[in-house]
Amino acid sequence: MPSSSRIPLAALAVISACFLLAGMDAIGKYLQQSLPTLQVVWARFFSHFVLFLLVAIFIYRPANLLKPKRPRLQALRSILLMAVTILHYLAISQVSLADASAVQFFAPVLVTLMAGLFLKENIQWFKWLAVVLGFCGVLAIIRPGSESFHPAILLSLLSSVALAGYFIMTRYLKDHDDESITIYYTPLAGALIMSLLVGWVWQTPSLQQALLLASLGCFGAAGHYLLTFAFHRADASLLSPLLYAQLVASALFSALFFSDIIEISFYIGAGLVIIAGILVSHHSKKAV
């Protein structure tokens, strides 16, 4: 069991990470008003990779990081994160940051289904209930058939599926590769593949845009580091519900910076998604 004195620090790290990652998405949405989505996604991964490469050089032995035991799965996990980001950024360029983020948070609930399908884990009744609640929450936010429905929100739903796959890969690789290797490979596919594609859409950024592009990787790297820091100092079952602070941050940034109107459907849908996630987390803790 973790020391009780570590829990408040770990909780603060998770909440800080949530605001950093929501801030990264807000900057990404802003930049897409004047720059191509692929260029913004490239900057997010390239600057993230450069930061982690510097850390690898000065802290770890780089040769050790190049020897994963499951290289194909590491590559797949990295590609899934790239797909998550592309889909999510395409979505937030058309719909509110709050709605897109809430739909994407269906991913932790989808992990329940994927764990049963791919990891052969038993899906108990409360997990099925969580899936149903989470899906109802997504429907409340998407509102298919209504006048406010925007097809781009479906990209967020696809993003949540890819994110669930990313979580499954992370869980599986935890027992095979050292954490430092997994962290190193996280932005690798995005940095390499997007570097090959960005030339087709490149627009020379202004100094302000260049600084904001570089900040994407800084926010992402800091957020992922804080999450890693926190989950190594307190139980995941205690910290997981705090991840929904990112929804609060996304709604706040959506209203403050983009003048989005946060409708009642968001609160209903986000509430159902949060309840579903907490239900899985709470009962999973009791089952351990």
Contacts in CASP RR format, 6 or more apart in sequence:
PFRMAT RR
TARGET T0000
AUTHOR 0000-0000-0000
METHOD contacts of the structure
MODEL  1
MPSSSRIPLAALAVISACFLLAGMDAIGKYLQQSLPTLQVVWARFFSHFV
LFLLVAIFIYRPANLLKPKRPRLQALRSILLMAVTILHYLAISQVSLADA
SAVQFFAPVLVTLMAGLFLKENIQWFKWLAVVLGFCGVLAIIRPGSESFH
PAILLSLLSSVALAGYFIMTRYLKDHDDESITIYYTPLAGALIMSLLVGW
VWQTPSLQQALLLASLGCFGAAGHYLLTFAFHRADASLLSPLLYAQLVAS
ALFSALFFSDIIEISFYIGAGLVIIAGILVSHHSKKAV
1 235 0 8 1.000
2 10 0 8 1.000
2 233 0 8 1.000
2 234 0 8 1.000
2 235 0 8 1.000
6 233 0 8 1.000
6 234 0 8 1.000
7 233 0 8 1.000
7 234 0 8 1.000
7 238 0 8 1.000
9 233 0 8 1.000
10 229 0 8 1.000
10 230 0 8 1.000
10 231 0 8 1.000
10 233 0 8 1.000
10 234 0 8 1.000
10 238 0 8 1.000
10 239 0 8 1.000
11 230 0 8 1.000
11 234 0 8 1.000
11 238 0 8 1.000
11 239 0 8 1.000
11 242 0 8 1.000
13 226 0 8 1.000
13 227 0 8 1.000
13 229 0 8 1.000
13 230 0 8 1.000
13 233 0 8 1.000
14 226 0 8 1.000
14 227 0 8 1.000
14 230 0 8 1.000
14 239 0 8 1.000
14 242 0 8 1.000
14 243 0 8 1.000
14 245 0 8 1.000
15 242 0 8 1.000
15 245 0 8 1.000
16 223 0 8 1.000
16 226 0 8 1.000
17 222 0 8 1.000
17 223 0 8 1.000
17 224 0 8 1.000
17 226 0 8 1.000
17 227 0 8 1.000
17 230 0 8 1.000
18 242 0 8 1.000
18 243 0 8 1.000
18 244 0 8 1.000
18 245 0 8 1.000
18 246 0 8 1.000
18 248 0 8 1.000
18 249 0 8 1.000
19 245 0 8 1.000
19 246 0 8 1.000
19 249 0 8 1.000
20 219 0 8 1.000
20 220 0 8 1.000
20 222 0 8 1.000
20 223 0 8 1.000
20 226 0 8 1.000
21 219 0 8 1.000
21 220 0 8 1.000
21 223 0 8 1.000
21 246 0 8 1.000
22 97 0 8 1.000
22 101 0 8 1.000
22 246 0 8 1.000
22 249 0 8 1.000
22 250 0 8 1.000
22 252 0 8 1.000
22 253 0 8 1.000
23 219 0 8 1.000
23 249 0 8 1.000
23 253 0 8 1.000
24 44 0 8 1.000
24 215 0 8 1.000
24 216 0 8 1.000
24 217 0 8 1.000
24 219 0 8 1.000
24 220 0 8 1.000
25 88 0 8 1.000
25 89 0 8 1.000
25 92 0 8 1.000
25 97 0 8 1.000
25 101 0 8 1.000
25 250 0 8 1.000
25 253 0 8 1.000
26 97 0 8 1.000
26 250 0 8 1.000
26 253 0 8 1.000
26 254 0 8 1.000
26 257 0 8 1.000
26 258 0 8 1.000
27 212 0 8 1.000
27 215 0 8 1.000
27 216 0 8 1.000
27 219 0 8 1.000
28 40 0 8 1.000
28 44 0 8 1.000
28 89 0 8 1.000
28 92 0 8 1.000
28 212 0 8 1.000
28 216 0 8 1.000
29 89 0 8 1.000
29 92 0 8 1.000
29 93 0 8 1.000
29 97 0 8 1.000
29 258 0 8 1.000
30 212 0 8 1.000
30 257 0 8 1.000
30 258 0 8 1.000
31 40 0 8 1.000
31 209 0 8 1.000
31 212 0 8 1.000
31 213 0 8 1.000
31 216 0 8 1.000
32 40 0 8 1.000
32 89 0 8 1.000
32 92 0 8 1.000
32 93 0 8 1.000
34 209 0 8 1.000
35 203 0 8 1.000
35 205 0 8 1.000
35 209 0 8 1.000
35 213 0 8 1.000
36 201 0 8 1.000
36 202 0 8 1.000
36 203 0 8 1.000
37 86 0 8 1.000
37 89 0 8 1.000
37 90 0 8 1.000
37 93 0 8 1.000
38 86 0 8 1.000
38 194 0 8 1.000
38 197 0 8 1.000
38 198 0 8 1.000
38 200 0 8 1.000
38 201 0 8 1.000
39 198 0 8 1.000
39 201 0 8 1.000
39 202 0 8 1.000
39 203 0 8 1.000
39 213 0 8 1.000
40 89 0 8 1.000
40 213 0 8 1.000
40 216 0 8 1.000
41 82 0 8 1.000
41 85 0 8 1.000
41 86 0 8 1.000
41 89 0 8 1.000
41 190 0 8 1.000
41 194 0 8 1.000
42 190 0 8 1.000
42 191 0 8 1.000
42 194 0 8 1.000
42 195 0 8 1.000
42 197 0 8 1.000
42 198 0 8 1.000
43 213 0 8 1.000
43 214 0 8 1.000
43 216 0 8 1.000
43 217 0 8 1.000
44 85 0 8 1.000
44 216 0 8 1.000
44 217 0 8 1.000
44 220 0 8 1.000
45 82 0 8 1.000
45 85 0 8 1.000
45 187 0 8 1.000
45 189 0 8 1.000
45 190 0 8 1.000
45 191 0 8 1.000
45 194 0 8 1.000
45 217 0 8 1.000
46 190 0 8 1.000
46 191 0 8 1.000
46 194 0 8 1.000
46 195 0 8 1.000
46 217 0 8 1.000
47 213 0 8 1.000
47 214 0 8 1.000
47 215 0 8 1.000
47 216 0 8 1.000
47 217 0 8 1.000
47 218 0 8 1.000
47 221 0 8 1.000
48 186 0 8 1.000
48 187 0 8 1.000
48 191 0 8 1.000
48 216 0 8 1.000
48 217 0 8 1.000
48 220 0 8 1.000
48 221 0 8 1.000
49 187 0 8 1.000
49 188 0 8 1.000
49 190 0 8 1.000
49 191 0 8 1.000
51 217 0 8 1.000
51 218 0 8 1.000
51 221 0 8 1.000
52 183 0 8 1.000
52 184 0 8 1.000
52 186 0 8 1.000
52 187 0 8 1.000
52 221 0 8 1.000
56 62 0 8 1.000
56 65 0 8 1.000
56 180 0 8 1.000
56 184 0 8 1.000
60 180 0 8 1.000
60 184 0 8 1.000
64 178 0 8 1.000
64 180 0 8 1.000
64 181 0 8 1.000
65 180 0 8 1.000
65 181 0 8 1.000
65 184 0 8 1.000
67 181 0 8 1.000
68 74 0 8 1.000
68 177 0 8 1.000
68 181 0 8 1.000
68 182 0 8 1.000
68 185 0 8 1.000
69 176 0 8 1.000
69 177 0 8 1.000
70 173 0 8 1.000
70 176 0 8 1.000
70 177 0 8 1.000
73 169 0 8 1.000
73 172 0 8 1.000
73 173 0 8 1.000
73 176 0 8 1.000
74 173 0 8 1.000
74 177 0 8 1.000
74 181 0 8 1.000
74 182 0 8 1.000
74 185 0 8 1.000
75 185 0 8 1.000
75 188 0 8 1.000
75 189 0 8 1.000
76 169 0 8 1.000
77 166 0 8 1.000
77 169 0 8 1.000
77 170 0 8 1.000
77 173 0 8 1.000
77 182 0 8 1.000
77 185 0 8 1.000
77 186 0 8 1.000
78 185 0 8 1.000
78 186 0 8 1.000
78 187 0 8 1.000
78 188 0 8 1.000
78 189 0 8 1.000
78 190 0 8 1.000
79 189 0 8 1.000
79 190 0 8 1.000
79 193 0 8 1.000
80 162 0 8 1.000
80 163 0 8 1.000
80 165 0 8 1.000
80 166 0 8 1.000
80 169 0 8 1.000
81 166 0 8 1.000
81 186 0 8 1.000
81 187 0 8 1.000
81 189 0 8 1.000
81 190 0 8 1.000
82 189 0 8 1.000
82 190 0 8 1.000
82 193 0 8 1.000
82 194 0 8 1.000
83 159 0 8 1.000
83 162 0 8 1.000
84 104 0 8 1.000
84 159 0 8 1.000
84 162 0 8 1.000
84 163 0 8 1.000
84 166 0 8 1.000
85 190 0 8 1.000
87 155 0 8 1.000
87 156 0 8 1.000
87 158 0 8 1.000
87 159 0 8 1.000
87 162 0 8 1.000
88 100 0 8 1.000
88 104 0 8 1.000
88 155 0 8 1.000
88 156 0 8 1.000
88 159 0 8 1.000
90 152 0 8 1.000
90 155 0 8 1.000
91 100 0 8 1.000
91 152 0 8 1.000
91 153 0 8 1.000
91 155 0 8 1.000
91 156 0 8 1.000
91 159 0 8 1.000
92 100 0 8 1.000
93 152 0 8 1.000
94 150 0 8 1.000
94 152 0 8 1.000
95 150 0 8 1.000
95 152 0 8 1.000
95 153 0 8 1.000
95 156 0 8 1.000
96 254 0 8 1.000
96 258 0 8 1.000
96 260 0 8 1.000
96 262 0 8 1.000
97 250 0 8 1.000
97 251 0 8 1.000
97 253 0 8 1.000
97 254 0 8 1.000
97 258 0 8 1.000
97 260 0 8 1.000
98 247 0 8 1.000
98 250 0 8 1.000
98 251 0 8 1.000
98 254 0 8 1.000
98 255 0 8 1.000
98 260 0 8 1.000
98 262 0 8 1.000
98 266 0 8 1.000
98 270 0 8 1.000
99 141 0 8 1.000
99 153 0 8 1.000
99 156 0 8 1.000
99 266 0 8 1.000
100 153 0 8 1.000
100 156 0 8 1.000
100 159 0 8 1.000
101 156 0 8 1.000
101 246 0 8 1.000
101 247 0 8 1.000
101 250 0 8 1.000
101 251 0 8 1.000
102 141 0 8 1.000
102 247 0 8 1.000
102 250 0 8 1.000
102 266 0 8 1.000
102 269 0 8 1.000
102 270 0 8 1.000
102 273 0 8 1.000
103 138 0 8 1.000
103 141 0 8 1.000
103 142 0 8 1.000
103 153 0 8 1.000
103 156 0 8 1.000
103 157 0 8 1.000
103 159 0 8 1.000
103 160 0 8 1.000
104 156 0 8 1.000
104 159 0 8 1.000
104 160 0 8 1.000
104 163 0 8 1.000
105 160 0 8 1.000
105 244 0 8 1.000
105 246 0 8 1.000
105 247 0 8 1.000
105 270 0 8 1.000
105 273 0 8 1.000
105 274 0 8 1.000
106 134 0 8 1.000
106 135 0 8 1.000
106 137 0 8 1.000
106 138 0 8 1.000
106 157 0 8 1.000
106 160 0 8 1.000
106 273 0 8 1.000
107 159 0 8 1.000
107 160 0 8 1.000
107 161 0 8 1.000
107 163 0 8 1.000
107 164 0 8 1.000
107 167 0 8 1.000
108 164 0 8 1.000
108 167 0 8 1.000
108 240 0 8 1.000
108 243 0 8 1.000
108 277 0 8 1.000
108 280 0 8 1.000
109 130 0 8 1.000
109 131 0 8 1.000
109 133 0 8 1.000
109 134 0 8 1.000
109 135 0 8 1.000
109 273 0 8 1.000
109 276 0 8 1.000
109 277 0 8 1.000
109 280 0 8 1.000
110 131 0 8 1.000
110 160 0 8 1.000
110 161 0 8 1.000
110 164 0 8 1.000
110 165 0 8 1.000
111 164 0 8 1.000
111 165 0 8 1.000
111 167 0 8 1.000
111 168 0 8 1.000
111 171 0 8 1.000
112 123 0 8 1.000
112 127 0 8 1.000
112 130 0 8 1.000
112 131 0 8 1.000
112 280 0 8 1.000
113 123 0 8 1.000
113 131 0 8 1.000
113 164 0 8 1.000
114 164 0 8 1.000
114 165 0 8 1.000
114 168 0 8 1.000
115 121 0 8 1.000
115 123 0 8 1.000
115 168 0 8 1.000
115 171 0 8 1.000
116 122 0 8 1.000
116 123 0 8 1.000
118 168 0 8 1.000
119 168 0 8 1.000
119 171 0 8 1.000
119 172 0 8 1.000
124 283 0 8 1.000
124 287 0 8 1.000
126 279 0 8 1.000
126 280 0 8 1.000
126 283 0 8 1.000
127 280 0 8 1.000
127 283 0 8 1.000
129 276 0 8 1.000
129 279 0 8 1.000
130 276 0 8 1.000
130 277 0 8 1.000
130 279 0 8 1.000
130 280 0 8 1.000
131 276 0 8 1.000
133 272 0 8 1.000
133 273 0 8 1.000
133 275 0 8 1.000
133 276 0 8 1.000
133 279 0 8 1.000
134 272 0 8 1.000
134 273 0 8 1.000
134 275 0 8 1.000
134 276 0 8 1.000
134 277 0 8 1.000
136 269 0 8 1.000
136 272 0 8 1.000
137 268 0 8 1.000
137 269 0 8 1.000
137 270 0 8 1.000
137 271 0 8 1.000
137 272 0 8 1.000
137 273 0 8 1.000
137 276 0 8 1.000
138 157 0 8 1.000
138 160 0 8 1.000
138 269 0 8 1.000
138 273 0 8 1.000
140 265 0 8 1.000
140 268 0 8 1.000
140 269 0 8 1.000
140 272 0 8 1.000
141 153 0 8 1.000
141 265 0 8 1.000
141 266 0 8 1.000
141 269 0 8 1.000
141 270 0 8 1.000
142 149 0 8 1.000
142 153 0 8 1.000
142 154 0 8 1.000
142 157 0 8 1.000
143 149 0 8 1.000
143 265 0 8 1.000
148 263 0 8 1.000
148 265 0 8 1.000
170 182 0 8 1.000
173 182 0 8 1.000
174 182 0 8 1.000
179 228 0 8 1.000
183 224 0 8 1.000
183 228 0 8 1.000
186 224 0 8 1.000
205 213 0 8 1.000
230 239 0 8 1.000
231 239 0 8 1.000
235 285 0 8 1.000
236 281 0 8 1.000
237 281 0 8 1.000
237 282 0 8 1.000
237 284 0 8 1.000
237 285 0 8 1.000
237 288 0 8 1.000
240 277 0 8 1.000
240 281 0 8 1.000
241 274 0 8 1.000
241 277 0 8 1.000
241 278 0 8 1.000
241 281 0 8 1.000
244 274 0 8 1.000
247 270 0 8 1.000
247 273 0 8 1.000
247 274 0 8 1.000
251 262 0 8 1.000
251 266 0 8 1.000
251 270 0 8 1.000
254 260 0 8 1.000
254 262 0 8 1.000
255 261 0 8 1.000
255 262 0 8 1.000
END
